Amino acid sequence: MIVSAGALIFFVLFLLYPLFGILKQSALDNESGELTLANFALFFSRKYYYNSLLNSLKVTSCVTLLATVLGTTLAFVMKTVKIRGRSFLDLVITLSMISPPFIGAYSWILLLGRNGALTRFLNDILGLHYQGIYGFGGILLVASLFMMPVIYLYVSGALSSMDTSLFEAAEGFGCTGFRRFTLVVIPLITPTIIAAALLAFMRSLADFGTPMLIGEGYRTMPVLIFNQYMAETGSDKNFAAAMSLILMLTTLAVFLAQKYVTDHNSYSMNAYQPIEPVKAGMLRSILAHLYCYTLIGLATIPQALIIYTAFKKTSPSGSMFVDGFSLDSFNRVFSRLGDSIRNTLVFSSAAVLIIIILGLLVSYVVVRRPSRLNTALDAFSMIPFIIPGSVLGIAISVSFRKPFVLAGTAGALILVYVIRRLPYMIRSISALLRSISMSTEEAGISLGASPLRVFTRITVPILGPGILSGSIMTWMQTTSELSASIMLYVAGTRTITVAIYTEVIRGMYGNAAALSVIFMGISVICLLVIFKITGRRELKL
């Protein structure tokens, strides 16, 4: 009861209160301070504003559809056809998703920007008039290639739960090849595909960095909110709050639609004989290898290019690349931007520690102590899932100025990391708890141990490996946070993602590349630790 009440107070104070704050600010008149709906009327009365919402929905829907098709087909091919170097491909595709998407956008600018290497080749050698990757097409390319590995990992996990008997039964009725894929496989993994597509949709809709870097004339809601809230001149924080509320209601509608579909289309599968890849005929094998290596190659181009440019020699100012290689960019990063690396490590570690404690306590009372209060607690814990990072950042900023001053402090960043990632930890631990029989804990209690002693000496050690690997994954996700961080940081609380973004905006591409390589190195170490803990060589979501 005490744990439930304490957790509920936490959500009310640090989640509902900030959301109420943004709701209140969205309804304030700029001049009189009176309550009004003028900000909402302004948004829906001007095409410039409501088109940004339509643009966001359009590009996000296209990204979700393309990433889902590519990720699902890639997973099916990798699971059913023997692909040479599959373990390497699994590692590479996992690495391609650990960097923030805006780093991919920056990499593609180096390739296909107005002065990019491939752009110069297309225009100078082939005589084309290509104007660069900017706009709708660029956002679609970058975001789809970033989200495709996420879909792949989800669908791969679902396919691992399918039994070969299902394939054999389909073949017995003459259903093979593409017909089997569409009529048997797709219907069975539809709930997983929908869940993965929802995650891709939410992330793409909330993405700030990619459209900011390559969107140019293609306005999206997160960029418009940022410009309205953070602009040095002409900013309108009340109007930004109104747009934030509209964006949040949009994500809520999508989430509820997904939940309705999933609740009416759920299946349970147990794989006694999991699907194993088989050696295909020559033509099919060649096509499968070509598809897998091409798709994964495109997804990993940003990482490869970042590593290459990080070691390129730059001019003394660091704004231009010159012939040769050096460590100049790394030297500048450690001397000028070292605080961003330190801040990232400290803030993310503090946030993950809090997430572990809260996630463990909330999960335990929800799973082991069912009640109306704990049901409400479970519902509250899912609210952050539908809140874009920029919206949550604004909510924290406007709500904790007085009397509780958090805006502009490290505490604000740590808090937003905790709120954003706590739902994932709660869901992960809850799933682990449901897999542990109650008889295990009851045995300890029957031997005279108190519930607290059973929890600390029996339950937590059993959950330990899963919590540890989940914590490392959560830590990696908090280090890559940009949309909320950009709204809350000040000079002394700049994180590595904020530093990379600002260096790209300033044209200091060498510094941005060096910071990105450091970030990738940290992520790779975390990934290897997860593999060591779980004993697997692939990541499962």
BANU-417552 format. One record per residue (C-alpha): chain; y, x negated, z negated. Coordinates in Angstrom, 2 decimals. Each point is the difference from the previous one (the first is absolute). Layout:
BEGIN
A,Y,X,Z
...
***
This chain:
BEGIN
A,0.00,0.00,0.00
A,2.42,-2.78,-0.92
A,-0.83,-1.93,3.19
A,0.43,3.11,2.15
A,3.31,0.92,-1.63
A,1.30,-3.57,0.29
A,-0.95,-0.25,3.68
A,1.57,3.38,0.69
A,3.24,-1.10,-1.66
A,-0.04,-3.12,2.19
A,-0.25,2.07,3.18
A,2.66,2.45,-1.16
A,2.45,-2.77,-0.94
A,-0.55,-2.43,2.86
A,-1.08,2.34,2.81
A,1.20,3.57,-0.47
A,3.33,-1.01,-1.54
A,0.94,-2.30,2.94
A,-1.08,2.70,2.46
A,2.20,2.50,-1.83
A,2.81,-2.56,0.21
A,-0.29,-0.27,3.77
A,-0.20,3.80,0.25
A,3.19,0.34,-2.05
A,1.88,-2.65,2.00
A,-1.03,1.59,3.30
A,1.79,3.20,-1.05
A,3.29,-1.58,-1.13
A,3.23,0.19,1.94
A,1.52,-3.43,0.67
A,3.52,0.96,-0.98
A,-0.22,2.74,-2.64
A,-3.38,-0.90,-1.47
A,-0.99,3.68,0.04
A,-3.42,1.27,1.00
A,-0.26,0.76,3.70
A,-2.46,0.14,2.90
A,2.50,-1.58,2.35
A,-2.01,-3.22,0.32
A,-3.05,1.89,1.24
A,2.15,2.15,2.30
A,1.54,-3.16,1.45
A,-3.43,-1.50,0.71
A,-1.35,3.03,1.86
A,3.25,0.76,1.82
A,0.39,-3.35,1.73
A,-2.45,-1.17,2.63
A,0.64,-3.64,-0.91
A,-1.55,0.57,-3.43
A,-2.84,2.47,0.56
A,-1.10,-1.93,3.09
A,-0.76,-2.94,-2.28
A,-2.57,2.17,-1.81
A,-1.47,1.14,3.32
A,-0.08,-3.62,1.18
A,-1.84,-1.03,-3.17
A,-2.57,2.77,0.39
A,-0.44,-0.78,3.70
A,-0.58,-3.74,-0.35
A,-2.05,0.41,-3.18
A,-2.28,2.58,1.63
A,-0.51,-2.22,3.03
A,-0.70,-3.03,-2.21
A,-2.50,1.98,-2.07
A,-1.80,1.33,3.07
A,-0.16,-3.35,1.79
A,-1.01,-1.96,-3.10
A,-2.68,2.58,-0.85
A,-1.53,-0.09,3.49
A,0.03,-3.80,0.16
A,-1.20,-0.54,-3.58
A,-2.79,2.60,0.20
A,-1.39,-1.22,3.32
A,0.21,-3.61,-1.15
A,-1.92,0.80,-3.18
A,-2.69,1.88,1.95
A,-0.47,-2.83,2.49
A,-0.13,-2.65,-2.75
A,-2.55,2.05,-1.98
A,-2.33,0.87,2.89
A,0.15,-3.00,2.35
A,-0.82,-3.60,-0.90
A,3.25,-1.90,0.37
A,-0.01,-3.76,-0.17
A,2.27,-1.30,-2.74
A,0.12,3.37,-1.71
A,0.52,-1.53,-3.47
A,2.93,-1.99,1.35
A,1.47,3.10,1.65
A,-0.32,1.97,-3.25
A,1.90,-2.74,-1.83
A,2.67,-0.23,2.68
A,0.60,3.73,0.19
A,0.33,0.14,-3.79
A,2.54,-2.82,0.09
A,2.00,1.83,2.67
A,0.78,2.86,-2.42
A,1.07,-1.98,-3.06
A,3.47,-0.86,1.30
A,2.82,2.56,-0.05
A,0.41,1.77,3.36
A,3.55,-1.27,0.49
A,-1.39,-3.55,0.23
A,-1.98,1.20,3.00
A,3.21,1.43,1.44
A,1.75,-3.35,-0.42
A,-2.92,-1.78,1.70
A,0.06,2.33,2.98
A,3.77,-0.58,0.30
A,-0.78,-3.71,0.42
A,-2.42,0.91,2.78
A,1.56,3.02,1.70
A,3.57,0.07,-1.28
A,2.87,-0.44,2.45
A,-0.40,-3.77,-0.24
A,-3.71,-0.01,-0.87
A,-2.51,-2.34,1.58
A,-1.86,2.71,1.92
A,3.24,1.75,0.96
A,1.32,-3.19,1.59
A,-3.28,-0.40,1.87
A,0.07,3.57,1.29
A,3.63,-0.18,1.08
A,0.35,-3.59,1.21
A,-3.43,-0.59,1.54
A,-1.06,3.48,1.11
A,3.50,1.23,0.79
A,-0.15,3.08,-2.21
A,2.90,1.48,-1.95
A,-1.71,0.66,-3.32
A,2.53,0.70,-2.75
A,-2.22,-0.65,-3.00
A,-2.29,1.75,-2.43
A,2.75,2.01,-1.67
A,-0.01,3.76,-0.49
A,-2.78,2.58,-0.22
A,-2.57,-2.10,1.88
A,0.52,-3.01,-2.23
A,-0.37,2.00,-3.22
A,-3.13,1.66,1.41
A,-1.59,-3.34,0.94
A,0.77,-1.82,-3.24
A,-0.84,2.86,-2.37
A,-3.20,0.96,1.84
A,-1.35,-3.55,-0.03
A,0.85,-0.25,-3.71
A,-1.63,3.32,-0.97
A,-3.06,-0.38,2.22
A,-1.79,-2.40,-2.43
A,0.53,2.50,-2.84
A,-1.70,2.74,2.02
A,-2.73,-2.46,0.96
A,-0.81,-0.84,-3.63
A,-0.13,3.64,-1.07
A,-2.20,1.08,2.91
A,-2.27,-3.05,-0.41
A,-0.65,1.07,-3.58
A,-0.87,3.53,1.13
A,-2.32,-1.26,2.74
A,-1.80,-2.18,-2.57
A,-0.90,3.24,-1.81
A,-1.67,1.50,3.08
A,-3.79,-0.14,0.30
A,-1.74,-1.12,3.18
A,-2.10,3.17,-0.15
A,3.06,1.93,1.19
A,0.15,-2.16,3.12
A,-3.74,0.35,0.55
A,0.20,3.79,-0.35
A,2.85,0.12,2.53
A,-1.99,-2.14,2.45
A,-2.95,2.36,-0.43
A,2.19,2.77,1.42
A,1.20,-2.22,2.83
A,3.40,-0.66,-1.56
A,0.86,-3.68,0.48
A,2.93,-2.25,0.74
A,3.43,1.58,0.09
A,-1.37,3.55,-0.57
A,-1.65,-1.16,-3.24
A,3.23,-1.64,-1.09
A,2.09,3.15,0.59
A,-2.53,2.66,-1.06
A,-1.73,-1.72,-2.93
A,1.99,-2.93,-1.35
A,3.55,1.34,0.23
A,-0.73,3.34,-1.77
A,-1.77,-1.79,-2.87
A,2.76,-2.52,-0.62
A,2.86,2.45,0.63
A,1.03,0.17,-3.72
A,0.28,-3.80,-0.09
A,1.92,-0.07,3.26
A,2.42,2.63,-1.31
A,0.53,-1.91,-3.26
A,0.57,-3.26,1.87
A,2.31,1.70,2.49
A,2.02,1.47,-2.89
A,0.43,-3.47,-1.50
A,1.08,-1.36,3.40
A,2.43,2.90,0.42
A,1.54,-0.45,-3.45
A,0.41,-3.75,0.39
A,1.45,0.28,3.49
A,2.40,2.79,-0.94
A,1.28,-2.01,-2.99
A,0.17,-3.32,1.88
A,3.53,-1.36,-0.09
A,-0.29,-3.58,1.25
A,-1.59,0.55,3.42
A,2.46,2.59,1.39
A,2.88,-1.88,-1.60
A,-0.90,-3.18,1.90
A,-1.07,1.35,3.38
A,1.02,3.67,0.02
A,3.58,-0.60,1.12
A,1.12,3.32,1.53
A,-3.13,1.81,-1.19
A,1.13,1.28,-3.40
A,-2.54,0.86,-2.69
A,0.48,1.61,-3.41
A,-0.66,-3.05,-2.22
A,2.55,-2.06,1.96
A,2.56,2.80,-0.07
A,-0.50,0.45,-3.76
A,0.42,-3.74,-0.55
A,3.19,-0.13,2.05
A,1.49,2.99,-1.81
A,-0.88,-1.30,-3.45
A,0.56,-3.75,0.36
A,2.84,-0.27,2.50
A,2.92,-2.10,-1.26
A,2.47,2.41,1.60
A,-0.43,3.68,0.74
A,-3.05,0.47,-2.24
A,-0.80,3.49,-1.26
A,-2.49,-0.15,-2.85
A,-0.11,3.77,-0.45
A,-0.85,0.52,3.66
A,-2.60,-2.78,-0.22
A,-1.56,1.81,-2.96
A,-0.15,3.23,2.02
A,-1.72,-1.77,2.89
A,-2.42,-1.63,-2.46
A,-0.93,3.43,-1.34
A,-0.57,1.32,3.54
A,-2.25,-2.97,0.80
A,-1.98,0.49,-3.22
A,-0.51,3.72,0.73
A,-1.26,-0.95,3.46
A,-2.61,-2.36,-1.43
A,-0.99,2.67,-2.53
A,-0.64,2.51,2.80
A,-2.17,-2.51,1.87
A,-1.92,-0.86,-3.17
A,-0.72,3.64,-0.82
A,-1.16,0.66,3.57
A,-2.35,-2.98,-0.18
A,-1.34,1.12,-3.37
A,-0.71,3.49,1.34
A,-1.91,-1.35,3.00
A,-1.94,-2.52,-2.08
A,-0.98,2.56,-2.64
A,-1.52,2.17,2.71
A,-1.72,-2.88,1.83
A,-1.77,-2.24,-2.51
A,-3.45,-1.52,0.26
A,-2.19,-2.14,-2.22
A,-2.14,-2.68,1.65
A,-2.54,-2.45,-1.41
A,-1.25,-2.84,2.19
A,-3.57,-0.90,-0.90
A,-0.17,-1.89,3.29
A,3.58,-0.93,0.91
A,1.02,-0.38,3.62
A,-0.69,-3.49,1.30
A,1.60,-1.52,3.11
A,-2.43,-0.44,2.88
A,-0.01,-2.31,2.99
A,1.46,1.87,2.96
A,-0.52,-0.47,3.72
A,2.00,-2.67,1.78
A,2.75,2.24,1.38
A,0.38,1.98,-3.23
A,-0.03,-3.18,-2.05
A,2.70,-1.60,2.16
A,2.21,3.09,-0.22
A,-0.53,0.25,-3.78
A,0.89,-3.67,-0.54
A,3.03,0.30,2.27
A,1.25,3.11,-1.82
A,-0.48,-1.41,-3.50
A,1.45,-3.44,0.64
A,2.96,1.34,2.00
A,0.95,2.62,-2.58
A,-0.40,-2.30,-2.99
A,1.77,-2.78,1.89
A,3.03,2.23,0.57
A,0.02,0.98,-3.67
A,0.01,-3.64,-1.12
A,2.57,-1.34,2.46
A,2.83,0.37,-2.57
A,-1.80,-2.13,-2.60
A,-0.83,-2.72,2.53
A,3.56,-0.12,1.31
A,1.47,-0.07,-3.50
A,-2.13,-3.02,-0.93
A,1.02,-1.77,3.20
A,3.75,0.60,-0.38
A,-0.02,-0.89,-3.71
A,-0.78,-3.60,0.91
A,2.39,-0.17,2.96
A,2.93,-2.34,-0.36
A,3.35,1.73,-0.41
A,3.66,-0.92,0.35
A,1.76,-1.19,-3.18
A,1.32,3.51,-0.59
A,-3.51,1.42,0.36
A,1.09,2.65,2.49
A,-1.57,-1.52,3.14
A,-3.37,-1.49,0.90
A,-0.03,-3.39,1.71
A,-2.75,-2.18,1.42
A,-2.52,-1.45,-2.44
A,-1.54,0.98,-3.31
A,1.14,-0.60,-3.58
A,-0.01,1.40,-3.53
A,3.75,0.63,0.05
A,-0.36,3.76,-0.35
A,-2.25,-0.34,-3.04
A,2.41,-2.47,-1.61
A,2.91,2.41,0.45
A,-2.06,2.91,-1.31
A,-1.00,-1.76,-3.21
A,3.50,-1.32,-0.62
A,1.96,3.17,0.82
A,-2.42,2.90,-0.27
A,-2.47,-1.18,-2.61
A,1.22,2.66,-2.43
A,-1.31,2.73,2.32
A,-3.51,-1.45,-0.19
A,0.18,-0.27,-3.78
A,1.38,3.52,-0.35
A,-2.76,1.42,2.18
A,-2.74,-1.65,-2.05
A,1.51,1.03,-3.35
A,0.97,3.58,0.91
A,-3.28,0.76,1.75
A,-2.09,-1.48,-2.81
A,1.90,1.99,-2.65
A,-0.36,3.18,2.05
A,-3.74,-0.47,0.53
A,-0.57,-0.60,-3.72
A,1.72,3.31,-0.79
A,-1.88,1.74,2.83
A,-3.37,-1.21,-1.36
A,0.74,1.27,-3.51
A,1.40,3.36,1.11
A,-2.59,0.45,2.72
A,-2.87,-0.66,-2.37
A,1.29,2.35,-2.70
A,0.96,2.83,2.35
A,-3.25,-0.24,1.97
A,-2.08,0.07,-3.16
A,1.58,3.11,-1.50
A,0.00,1.82,3.35
A,-3.68,-0.72,0.69
A,-1.47,-0.06,-3.52
A,2.29,2.44,-1.84
A,0.60,2.93,2.39
A,2.66,2.46,-1.16
A,3.01,1.85,1.38
A,2.29,-2.76,-1.20
A,-2.07,-2.68,1.72
A,-0.23,2.10,3.16
A,3.81,0.12,0.04
A,0.07,-3.74,-0.65
A,-2.28,-0.58,2.99
A,2.30,2.11,2.19
A,3.11,-1.88,-1.18
A,-1.64,-3.32,0.77
A,-0.32,0.96,3.68
A,3.69,0.83,0.52
A,1.04,-3.60,0.87
A,-2.43,0.08,2.92
A,2.33,2.30,1.93
A,3.26,-1.77,-0.88
A,1.22,-2.60,2.53
A,1.02,-3.31,-1.54
A,3.65,0.30,1.02
A,0.22,3.45,-1.60
A,-1.52,-1.22,-3.26
A,2.34,-2.99,0.02
A,3.03,2.27,0.31
A,-1.37,2.32,-2.70
A,-0.36,-2.88,-2.46
A,3.43,-1.33,0.93
A,1.90,3.25,-0.51
A,-1.87,1.09,-3.14
A,0.01,-3.13,-2.14
A,3.63,-1.06,-0.09
A,0.92,1.50,-3.35
A,-0.96,0.27,-2.74
A,-3.21,-1.79,1.11
A,1.18,-2.88,2.17
A,-2.78,-1.13,2.35
A,1.81,-0.16,3.34
A,0.56,-3.61,1.03
A,-2.59,-1.43,-2.40
A,-3.49,-1.38,0.38
A,-1.22,2.99,-1.99
A,1.00,2.34,2.83
A,-2.15,-1.89,2.51
A,-2.96,-0.23,-2.36
A,0.28,3.72,-0.76
A,0.06,1.00,3.66
A,-3.04,-2.21,0.69
A,-1.88,1.63,-2.87
A,0.81,3.53,1.11
A,-0.82,-0.62,3.66
A,-3.37,-1.71,-0.55
A,-1.27,1.74,-3.14
A,-1.58,2.97,1.90
A,-2.25,-2.36,1.97
A,-1.20,-1.74,-3.17
A,-0.65,3.33,-1.72
A,-2.06,1.26,2.95
A,-1.95,-3.27,0.19
A,-0.87,-0.12,-3.73
A,-0.76,3.74,-0.07
A,-2.56,-0.49,2.77
A,-1.59,-2.87,-1.92
A,-0.11,2.05,-3.22
A,-1.73,2.91,1.74
A,-2.73,-2.41,1.13
A,-0.76,-0.97,-3.64
A,-2.30,2.39,-1.85
A,1.36,1.52,-3.21
A,-3.31,-0.91,-1.65
A,1.09,-3.64,-0.02
A,2.97,0.77,-2.25
A,-1.91,2.58,-2.03
A,-2.61,-2.64,-0.83
A,2.69,-2.22,-1.50
A,1.44,2.85,-2.06
A,-3.48,0.97,-1.25
A,-0.37,-3.57,-1.34
A,3.10,0.45,-2.16
A,2.71,-1.48,2.22
A,3.36,1.77,0.09
A,1.23,1.47,3.33
A,2.63,-2.75,0.18
A,-2.60,-2.71,-0.53
A,-2.27,1.56,2.62
A,2.93,0.12,2.42
A,0.99,-3.65,-0.53
A,-3.50,-1.49,-0.37
A,-2.02,2.08,2.48
A,2.12,1.96,2.47
A,2.64,-2.62,0.78
A,-2.51,-2.87,0.56
A,-2.00,2.20,2.40
A,3.18,0.85,1.89
A,1.24,-3.59,-0.16
A,-0.94,-1.35,3.48
A,1.27,3.14,1.74
A,3.24,-0.01,-1.98
A,0.55,-3.69,0.68
A,-0.49,0.27,3.77
A,2.13,3.17,0.09
A,2.70,-1.74,-2.03
A,0.16,-2.89,2.43
A,0.30,2.42,2.91
A,2.75,1.86,-1.87
A,1.76,-3.30,-0.65
A,-0.08,-0.79,3.72
A,1.50,3.41,0.79
A,2.81,-0.37,-2.54
A,0.95,-3.43,1.37
A,0.42,1.54,3.47
A,2.28,2.84,-1.16
A,3.29,0.12,1.92
A,1.36,3.55,0.36
A,0.49,0.54,-3.74
A,0.92,-3.62,-0.76
A,2.81,-0.03,2.57
A,1.62,2.94,-1.82
A,-0.18,-1.55,-3.47
A,0.36,-3.76,0.26
A,3.03,-2.08,-0.92
A,0.52,-3.71,0.53
A,-2.04,-0.96,-3.06
A,-2.93,2.33,0.69
A,-0.57,-0.71,3.70
A,-3.71,0.06,0.93
A,-1.80,-1.84,2.76
A,-0.10,3.01,2.33
A,3.71,0.62,-0.48
A,0.67,-3.69,0.64
A,-2.06,0.07,3.22
A,1.82,3.10,1.19
A,3.47,-1.37,-0.75
A,-0.83,-3.33,1.67
A,-1.11,1.83,3.17
A,3.21,2.06,-0.02
A,2.02,-3.23,-0.36
A,-1.89,-1.60,2.90
A,-1.58,-2.67,-2.24
A,-3.40,0.37,1.67
A,-1.37,-3.32,-1.24
A,0.61,0.96,-3.62
A,-1.48,3.46,0.58
A,-3.12,-1.52,1.56
A,-0.46,-2.51,-2.84
A,0.34,2.75,-2.62
A,-2.47,2.13,1.95
A,-2.55,-2.82,0.07
A,0.37,-0.46,-3.77
A,-0.48,3.73,-0.45
A,-3.06,-0.03,2.26
A,-1.44,-2.97,-1.88
A,0.31,1.84,-3.32
A,-1.65,3.07,1.54
A,-2.89,-2.01,1.45
A,-0.71,-1.51,-3.41
A,-0.05,3.49,-1.53
A,-2.32,1.21,2.75
A,-2.44,-2.84,-0.55
A,-0.05,0.78,-3.72
A,-0.85,3.65,0.80
A,-2.85,-1.15,2.26
A,-1.27,-2.27,-2.77
A,0.09,2.79,-2.59
A,-1.61,2.66,2.17
A,-2.46,-2.33,1.75
A,1.01,1.46,3.38
A,1.59,-1.56,3.03
A,1.82,3.11,1.06
A,2.55,2.24,-1.66
A,-0.84,3.65,-0.59
A,2.63,2.64,-0.75
***
